[in-house]
Amino acid sequence: MTKVCEFEIHYTRFLDSEGHIASPLPLFADDSNALKALYRWMVLTRSFDARAVALQRTGRLGTFASSLGQEAVSVGAAAAMNDDDVLVPSFREQGALIVRGVPYKQQFLYWGGDERGSVYENNCQDFPNSIPVGSHAPHAAGAAMAMKLRGEKRAVLCLFGDGATSKGDVYEAMNIAGIWKLPVVFVINNNQWAISISRDKQTAAETLAQKAIAVGIGGEQVDGNDVIAVRHVVGKALERARSGKGPHLVEALTYRLTDHTTADDASRYRDENTVAAHWKEDPVARLRTYLNENAGWGKNDEEHLLETAAAEIEEAAQAYLNEPPQPPQSMFDFLFATVPPELSRQRDEVIRRVAEGGDNG
């Protein structure tokens, strides 16, 4: 028997679960302001999530997907992007949207069912949230193909959960990206649960990163609760993609500390003691400890950040609540370039009823 080929999956971590240095830090981490920015984005993400859940529980927001415990994945990955790169997110990447400059009000609008929340004021090339699992991966490959055809030194960042790796859409996107050496980086937010299906019941593969081997691209793991490691690994992958060296797959190992969405009750299928144990890996607390011990981050800094974050989020929440709803006829406006006669008739009927005093909300 002859060995044809051999593969390895590498794992990167810089900070251990207690916030202490586990291996030499990358160069960008020498800049304490860069690390404080990462920390601020994670705190803002957690504050946004808490306010969104509160709004949903009081009937003022739709079903919402919290990223509690997973903030380092979306924040670290987005922080590695260049301004002209393209983000193709799933539905739990509010941290990435915050890093990319999407206003909190727009994110509240989106989760409130208002599609104006998908029309980004900044980075308009970025894609909106994708609720269907994995269906946005081919879109990411398509955007990367356009960049390659134009000869642009840009890259696409596509994020999805562990459950999406069981979908054909994701495999097909990675396969075509590998064949054509497209400038796209796929990041798996492996929070161990695809709604109520645990990671070990989704696939027999020892790692999700090794799924890259089947499509001929590079794959590796990163500690998804170490924002420094995520920022570094994804940054290197994006650099390779921009330079024409093709796609890459990064599996970020983390844990979902809350329900899948506000429509879920994770206590039905998860052991509470196991969940409690994962709080020891909290990415926010991990970086805070490092900043406390190495960057002069003190009690006053923490209190000021929490106060300003809460104020920013609350101001945006109130702006969202005060935003007049779109008129009912707007549901027809962006379906077709030319509205078909039957829909045009229905639109006119809606306008007539509103003018006669019907419901405008």
N, C-alpha and C positions, 0 to 999 in steps of 0.2 A: 504494500500500500504506500502511495506517495502523497505527502501533504501538499495540497494545491495552494492554499493560502492560509493566513492566520490574522486574527483581529484582536484588538484590545479596546476597552472602554475606560477612559480616564475620568477621574473625579477630582474636582477642585473645591477647596475650602481654605479660607484665610482666617476667619474668626470662628472659634468653637462656640458651643451653645451658651457659654457663660460670657462671651464677648472678649475672650482673650486670644492673642495671636497664636494661630495653630501652624502657620507657615509664613515665610516672608511676604509682606504685602506688595502689591503691584505699585508701579511708580505714581500713578494718579492719586493713590491713597496718602502720599506725602503731603498733599494739599488738604489741610484740615477743613478749609472752607468747602471743598468739593464733598467731603464726607458729611459736613453739616447740612449741605443742600440735599443730599440723599436722605438724611434723617428727617429733615423738614418735610420733604415730599411724602415720606412714609407716614408721618404724623398727620399730615393733611388728608391723606387717603383714608386713614382710620377715622378721622373726625368726620369726613364726608360720609363714610359708610354708616357711622352711628346716626347721623342726622337723617340719612335716607331711610334707614330702617324705622326710625321713629315716625317719619312722615308716612311710610307705608302702613305702619300699625295703626295710624289714626285716619286712614282712608284718604290720604292726600297725595299718594304716590302709588304707582303700579308695583307689580312683583319686582323685587330687587335682588340682585346677586352680590352679596357682601364678599369682600376679599380679606376678611379678618384672618390674620396669620400668614397671609400670602403676599403682603405688600412689597417684599423685597424682590419678587419676581418681576412684576410689571414695572416698578420704579427703576430697578437696576437695569433692566433690558432697555427701557426707553431712554434712560440717561446715557446709554452707549451710542445712541443714534446721532447722526448729523441732522441739521435742520432740514435738509432737502431729501433725506431718506423718507420712506413711506411706511407708515404703521398700518398693519391689517390686524385688528384686535378681535378677540372673542367677546364674551359678555361679562368678563370679570376683570377688566383692565382699566378701571377708573384711575388707578395709580399712574399708568402710562399716559392716559389722557391728561392728567394733571401736569405731568412732566412736559408734555407736548404743548401745554398752554391752553387747553380747552377750558373755557370758563366753567365754574361750578354750576352756574345757573343753567347753562346749556345741558349739562349732564342731568340735572334735575328735570329739565324739560323732557329729555329723552325718556327717562324712566317714568315720567308722568304721562307718557303716551303722545307727546307732542313731537312730531317729526322735525320741527325746527331745531330740536336738540341735536340733530345729525348734520346740520349745516355749520361746520366749524368756522369760527371767525379767524382762527389762526391755523396754519398747516392744513389748508383746504385740500391738499393732495392725500391726506390720511383718510382711511376708510372708516365708516361708522361701525358701531358695535354689530357683531354677528350673533344672533340668537341661535339659529340652527347649528348644531354641533358639527364642526369640521368643514362645513360647506364653503367657508371663506378661504381655505387653503389654496384651491385652484385659482382664486382671484389673486392671491399673493403671487403665485407663479406667473400669472398673466401680466401683472404689473412689472414684475422683474424681467419678463421677456421684452416688454416695451422698452425698458431701460437699456437692455442689451442691444436691441435693434438700433436705438438712438446713439449708442456709444457713450452713454452717460456713466459717470463714476459715482453711482448712487446704489443704494441697496434697499431691500424690503425686509421688514421685520414682521413676522407672522406669529402670533401667540394663540395657543389653544390648550385645552386640558388633556389629562391622561385618557379620558374617555374618547376623545376625538381620534386618538391613534388607532382605535378599533374600527374607524370608518374608512371606506374605500376612497373617499374624497382626499383624505390626508395622504394616503399611500400614493395615489395617482399624482397629486401635486408634487410630492417629494421625488417620485420617479421621473417625471418630466423635467423637473428642476435639475436632477442629476444628469440626465441625458444631454440637456442643452447647456449645462453649466451656468445656470441662471443666478443672478446676484440676490439670493434670498436666504434669510436665516429663519429657521423654524424653531420656536421655543415651546417646549412642553411644560406647562404649569402642572406638574405632577403632585396634586394635593391628596392623592391616594384614594379618591372617591369620585366615581362618575355617577353623580346623584347617589343612589343607594347601593351601587355595585362597587365593591372594593377592588383595589388594584390587582390583587392576586386572582380574582375571578374574571378579569378582563383578558388576560393573556398569559401564556406559559413562558414568555420571554423573561430572562433574568433581569434585564433592564429594558426600558423603553428606548434608550439611546441607541441600542443595537439595531433597532429597526432601520437606522440609516444604512447599515451594512448591505441590506437587501437591495437598496437603490443606488449603491455605489457612491455615497457621499460620506463626509466625516460626521461622527457622532460622539458626544461626550456628556458626562453628568456634571452638575454643579450643585453645591449646597444652596438650595433655593431660599433658605432663611439667612443667608449671608449676602447682603446686598453688595458688598465689595466684590465678592466672587462672581456674582451674576453680572455686575457691571463690567468686570474684566473679561470674563469668558465670552459674553455676547459681543463686547466691543472688538475682541480679536476676530471673532467670526464675521462681523460686519466689515472689518477692514479687509479680510480675505475676499469677501464677496465683491466689494467695490473694486478691488484690484484685478478682478477677472478670474479668481481661483475657484469660483463656483459656490454652491450652497452648503449649508451646514445645519446639523440638528443638535440642539442643546436640551437635555432633560434636566429641569430644575426641580430638585426634590424638596417638597414642602409639605404642609398639612392644612387642611381646611378646618379651622377651629369653630366654625359655626355651621348652620344649615346650608344646604345647597343654594337655596333661595328663600325668600320669605314665604314661599308657598310650600316649604318642606319642613318636616320635623325629623331631624337626624337622630333623635333619641330612640326612634323606632328601630334603627338598624346599627347603631354604634354604641359601644360601651363607653360610659361617661368617664370611667377611670383612665381609659386609653386616651381620650380627648384631653383630659386634665394633664396627663403626662406630657403631651405635646406642647403645652403652654411653656414648658421650660426651654423650648426652641424658638420662642417669640422673636421674630426678626427685629422688631422695634426696640425691645429691651436689649437685645444683643448689641446693636450699634450704639445705643445710649450708654451702655456700660463701657464700651471702648472709648467713646468720646469723653466720658467722665474721667477715665484713667489716663488718657493720652492727649486730649485736645482741650483741656481746661473747661469742659462743659459742666456747668454747675447748676445749682438749684434755681437760681434766678433766670438763667438761660432757659431751663426747662419750663418754668412757670410762664415766662413771657411767650414762648412758642405755643404752649397749650392755649393761652389766653387769646393770642392773635389768630391762631388756627380756628378756634371756636367762633371768633367774631367774623372772620372771613366767610366761613361756611354758613353761619346764621344769616349774614347779609344776603348771600346768594339764595338761601332757602326762602327768605322773605320776598326777594325779587321774583323768584319762581312762582310763589303763591299769589303774588300781585299781578302776574302777567295775564292779560285778557286772553281767553281761549281763541283759537282760530275759528273763523266762521264755518258753519257746517259744510258749505259748498267747497271748502278747500280740499275735501277728501277726493274730489274729482280732478283737481288741477294739475297733478304731476304724474298721472298714470300713462298718458299718451301725448305725443307731440301734437297730434290733431285729435281732439275728443270725438269719439264715434257718435253718430246721431242719437242713439238710444241713451247713452250716458249724458249727452248734452241736454236731452229732454229732461232727464232726472235732475240734473244740476239746476236747470231753470225752475223746476218744480220746488226744489229745496229753497232757492232764493225767494220764490213767491211766498212760500209758507213762512219764512223768516220775516219777510216784509209785512205779512199780515199779523205778526205778533207771536209766531211760533217760538219754540225753544232755540236759543242761539248758543247753547253750550252742550 
